[in-house]
Amino acid sequence: MYPMIVAGVVAAIGVILIMGKWLQKLSSPHCPECQSINVSVVEQKILRTHHSFVPGGRDSGNTTCIQQEIEITYYCSACGHKFSKIIMQTHT
């Protein structure tokens, strides 16, 4: 029975490690040319900022919400390709 428990624990750790690597690859920016995750941010530009007033926010008060559209430019150290992505960030 003990070897089966050890085997189960080892299998579970293996699944966790594989899933962690998979999730990291999904969340990390990667080069559209060579699929490498060896990319670095070379520039960030705020394209647009939008302020909105949210009544009844934190502590039953009012909250100002700020949304920013940001263009992030990356450089791939594997193939030298430069590429950009646009993201939305929300701040409360």
CORLINGI-V705163 format. One record per run of one state. SS is the DSSP state (H for helix, E for strand, - for the rest). FROM is the first residue (numbers start at 0). LEN is the number of residues. Records with the same first field share a line. If there is no record, write none. Layout:
SS: FROM-LEN, FROM-LEN
//
This chain:
-: 0-1, 27-11, 54-3, 60-2, 76-5, 91-1
H: 1-26, 57-3
E: 38-16, 62-14, 81-10
//
